[in-house]
Amino acid sequence: MLKKHPTIHHQEWRLFQNYDNLNHSTFQKHHVSERLFCFWTGDNDMSDDRSHSLDKLRDTVGVDVHLITRNNLDTFITNDAPLHPAYEYLSYVHRADYLRCYFMHHYGGGYSDIKGAKHSWVDSFKRFNEAPHAWISGYSEIGKHAIAPVQGICGQDLANNWFFLLGNCAYICAPKSLFTQLWIQELHNRLDILLPDLQKHPGNARGDNAGYPIEWTYILGDIFHPLCLLFHKNVMFDRKLKPILGGYE
């Protein structure tokens, strides 16, 4: 049975240090558009596995699926919210990590990895839009072993409360909530620091080239999982959003 009140030590988290800088007074949740974003960020061709998964996703979810690529990305980037200058130096994987944050903050709606879906998302959008407290909805993380490897007290809190965390492959978000405000703020703070090293050692497709300065989860899971715990009262669990995991190239 899930605990109702997690034991967490906010003041000792790096993320919590930025909490007071958020705009707490103006956020009002509005209807979230029933559309889903996916990202393919490089100039490499999509594998057959991924292409078939995208087809299955479109056939199953029951809402519009927008594939964002390097060819149409600019049409979604606004003058008052440009991409961080580090974006062009990120690995293709980390570009997708960056863009899901950007789109969930500025547009909201659904996000999914390019993985097959098991269920329609139509009812999930309906439940999310009818829940005024819910800022993000997704499937529960699969276990302690799957959480981001955050160090220190924050990492201990995540491990002790992993059942409050969402999986990171698919979700529905309300735009410009406190959750996404802190998400994109912390993401940009980290990229500000990383930019000089990224310019010297830009990433390849997977970011496994020598000198590339970003660990696998550092700009996504290491931020996203603590936010799920910090805002656990605004997280909705929906098992129907869990995609088909595994078996991808």
Secondary structure, DSSP 8 states (H G I E B T S, - for coil): ---SS----GGGSTGGGGGGGS--SS-------SEEEEEE-SSS---HHHHHHHHHHHHHH-SEEEEEETTTGGGG-BTTB---TTGGGS-HHHHHHHHHHHHHHHT-EEEE-S--BSS-SHHHHHHHHT-TT-SEEEEE---GGGS----HHHHHHHHHTGGG-EEEEEEEE-TT-HHHHHHHHHHHHHHHHHHHHHHHS---SSS-STT----TTTTTHHHHHHHHHHTGGGEEE-GGG-B--S---
